[in-house]
């Protein structure tokens, strides 16, 4: 039985402020840090479309080939 994860939105400033207080006042190392808020609170989408369009860039491999190579390598090297 699969359970749908609970998804909640917390405003960035509130999460960051909570992290500041957690770092400052927690006696143990907090799992909520400013670094984690910054990391998970920003969009990190990377694309090569602009290079393809403006520079004529063509990648040497496609995603399917890369994944197949990685799986093959993993299966050969795992012990």
trRosetta pair geometry for C-beta under 8 A, 3 or more apart (Angstrom, degrees):
i j d omega theta_ij theta_ji phi_ij phi_ji
10 14 5.6 -120 172 84 91 115
10 15 4.9 104 115 -61 121 103
11 14 4.5 81 69 9 92 109
11 15 7.0 -167 90 -8 45 86
12 15 5.8 -60 -149 38 31 109
12 16 6.1 27 157 -17 68 109
12 37 7.3 121 -158 172 71 105
12 41 5.0 108 -123 -164 102 135
13 16 5.7 -55 -144 39 31 111
13 17 6.1 32 156 -20 65 108
14 17 5.8 -52 -142 38 29 111
14 18 6.3 33 154 -20 62 106
15 18 5.7 -55 -149 36 29 113
15 19 6.5 32 151 -21 63 105
15 32 7.7 -130 -170 -164 79 117
15 37 4.8 163 130 -132 107 118
15 41 6.5 175 80 -78 142 133
16 19 5.6 -53 -151 33 32 113
16 20 6.6 37 150 -23 64 100
16 34 6.3 51 -149 -128 78 80
16 37 4.9 163 -88 133 64 155
16 38 7.7 67 -104 -58 105 72
16 41 7.6 -44 -58 -13 97 170
17 20 5.6 -47 -151 29 35 114
17 21 6.7 29 153 -11 64 104
18 21 5.9 -58 -151 41 32 107
18 22 6.1 35 151 -22 67 109
18 32 6.2 -39 122 145 101 146
19 22 5.4 -52 -141 37 32 114
19 23 6.2 31 159 -18 66 105
19 30 7.5 158 -147 118 62 140
19 32 4.9 -129 -102 146 76 89
19 33 5.5 74 -161 174 114 14
19 34 4.7 151 124 -69 132 54
19 36 7.1 -174 -117 57 137 92
19 37 4.8 -117 -26 -21 152 134
20 23 6.1 -58 -151 37 26 107
20 24 6.2 17 156 -15 63 115
20 34 6.4 53 -71 -71 67 110
21 24 5.7 -61 -140 42 30 109
21 25 5.7 -16 178 18 70 116
22 25 7.1 -71 -123 52 16 81
22 26 5.1 19 -177 -30 60 126
22 30 3.9 124 153 -148 108 161
22 32 4.6 71 50 77 172 103
22 33 7.3 -115 91 -82 119 43
23 26 6.7 -33 -102 25 12 108
23 30 5.7 -110 -76 33 51 136
23 33 6.1 78 -73 -126 113 71
23 34 6.7 -37 -23 -16 147 94
26 29 7.3 67 116 -159 127 6
26 30 4.3 132 28 -60 166 104
30 33 6.1 144 91 -67 99 72
31 36 7.7 14 157 -8 58 169
32 36 6.5 -121 -147 67 41 134
32 37 7.2 49 -173 -51 81 100
33 36 4.7 97 56 7 81 100
33 37 7.1 -143 96 -4 44 85
34 37 5.6 -54 -148 37 35 112
34 38 6.3 34 154 -18 67 105
35 38 5.8 -57 -150 38 29 109
35 39 6.1 28 154 -20 66 110
36 39 5.5 -54 -141 38 32 112
36 40 6.0 7 168 2 68 110
37 40 6.6 -67 -138 50 23 92
37 41 5.3 13 166 -16 63 129
38 41 6.0 -65 -126 44 18 106
38 42 6.4 4 175 -12 58 116
39 42 7.1 -81 -158 31 15 98
47 50 7.0 95 102 -2 98 85
48 51 4.9 -52 -170 45 76 115
48 52 5.8 82 129 -29 85 99
48 57 6.3 -106 171 102 111 136
48 59 6.7 95 89 -55 164 111
49 52 5.5 -56 -147 36 32 113
49 53 6.1 26 158 -17 67 109
50 53 5.8 -57 -144 39 29 108
50 54 5.9 -1 169 6 68 114
51 54 6.6 -63 -125 52 23 90
51 55 5.0 -32 -167 37 64 121
51 57 4.0 2 138 15 99 146
52 55 7.4 -36 -74 57 8 77
52 56 7.2 18 -165 -145 42 13
52 57 5.0 -88 -84 65 50 85
52 58 7.0 83 -124 -80 91 49
59 62 6.9 121 92 -82 122 49
61 65 4.8 -129 -163 83 96 125
61 66 5.2 105 136 -57 133 91
61 69 7.9 -50 -150 1 147 140
62 65 5.2 93 55 10 71 103
62 66 7.2 -138 97 -6 35 92
63 66 5.7 -58 -148 37 33 112
63 67 6.3 29 158 -17 69 106
64 67 6.0 -57 -148 37 28 107
64 68 6.3 28 155 -18 64 109
65 68 5.7 -57 -147 39 30 111
65 69 6.2 30 155 -19 66 107
66 69 5.8 -56 -149 37 29 111
66 70 6.3 28 154 -19 64 107
67 70 5.7 -54 -146 36 32 112
67 71 6.3 30 156 -18 66 106
68 71 5.9 -55 -146 37 29 109
68 72 6.2 30 155 -19 64 109
69 72 5.7 -56 -146 39 29 113
69 73 6.2 30 156 -19 65 107
70 73 5.8 -54 -145 38 29 110
70 74 6.2 31 155 -20 64 108
71 74 5.7 -54 -145 37 30 112
71 75 6.3 28 157 -18 64 107
72 75 6.0 -57 -148 37 27 109
72 76 6.5 24 155 -17 63 109
73 76 5.8 -61 -150 38 30 110
73 77 6.1 4 162 -2 67 117
74 77 6.3 -72 -140 47 25 96
74 78 5.9 31 167 -36 68 108
75 78 6.4 -40 -129 18 24 110
